[in-house]
Amino acid sequence: LIERPDQTFTAKVVRTSRRLVQDLGREPTPEEIAEKLQMPVEKIKSVLKAAQEITNGVDLSDDTFAALKQHMDAETIVELIVAIAFYNGVVRLLSALRIDVEDDYKPYLNKFPLP
């Protein structure tokens, strides 16, 4: 069975976060994202920490990887890490080629700059 990309865990978190930004007029807290998705807040916090660690460095700490394993199966962890790596790769490629990103994405890039 092949899942549609918009049904993956990562897509659900991203889509929900974006909707909350529109609804709230600010970045949602992990608690707000977790409540909307009806997921444990620790799961959302571990996802956000993983994204931050991979974006700011190259790897996950053992503690963050262990936290992901507490809340997700191996397939979902791989999906999450691939999505984060893909995002980082595309942003770096666009930057190196001097290609501007769409205005909608600039606040995210400013909030989570790449090293």
WORARA-V250227 format. One record per residue. RES is the residue in one small letter. BURIAL is b if it has 16 or more other ideal C-beta (glycine too) atoms within 10 Angstrom, else e. D_FIRST is the distance of its C-alpha to the first C-alpha in whole Angstrom. Layout:
# WORARA-V250227
<<RES & BURIAL & D_FIRST> <RES & BURIAL & D_FIRST>>
This chain:
# WORARA-V250227
<<l & e & 0> <i & e & 4> <e & e & 6> <r & e & 10> <p & e & 12> <d & e & 15> <q & e & 13> <t & b & 13> <f & b & 16> <t & b & 18> <a & e & 18> <k & e & 19> <v & b & 21> <v & e & 23> <r & e & 23> <t & b & 24> <s & b & 27> <r & e & 28> <r & e & 28> <l & b & 30> <v & e & 32> <q & e & 33> <d & e & 34> <l & e & 36> <g & e & 38> <r & e & 37> <e & e & 34> <p & b & 33> <t & e & 33> <p & b & 31> <e & e & 32> <e & b & 31> <i & b & 28> <a & b & 27> <e & e & 29> <k & b & 27> <l & b & 23> <q & e & 25> <m & b & 24> <p & e & 27> <v & e & 29> <e & e & 29> <k & b & 25> <i & b & 26> <k & b & 29> <s & b & 27> <v & b & 25> <l & e & 28> <k & b & 30> <a & b & 27> <a & b & 27> <q & e & 31> <e & b & 31> <i & b & 29> <t & b & 31> <n & e & 34> <g & e & 34> <v & e & 31> <d & e & 30> <l & b & 29> <s & e & 32> <d & e & 32> <d & e & 32> <t & b & 29> <f & b & 27> <a & e & 28> <a & b & 28> <l & b & 24> <k & e & 23> <q & e & 25> <h & b & 22> <m & b & 19> <d & e & 17> <a & e & 17> <e & e & 13> <t & e & 15> <i & b & 18> <v & e & 17> <e & b & 15> <l & b & 19> <i & b & 21> <v & e & 19> <a & b & 20> <i & b & 23> <a & e & 24> <f & e & 23> <y & b & 25> <n & b & 28> <g & e & 28> <v & e & 28> <v & b & 31> <r & e & 33> <l & e & 32> <l & e & 33> <s & e & 36> <a & e & 37> <l & e & 37> <r & e & 39> <i & e & 37> <d & e & 37> <v & e & 34> <e & e & 34> <d & e & 36> <d & e & 33> <y & e & 32> <k & e & 36> <p & e & 36> <y & b & 33> <l & e & 34> <n & e & 38> <k & e & 36> <f & e & 34> <p & e & 36> <l & e & 35> <p & e & 38>>
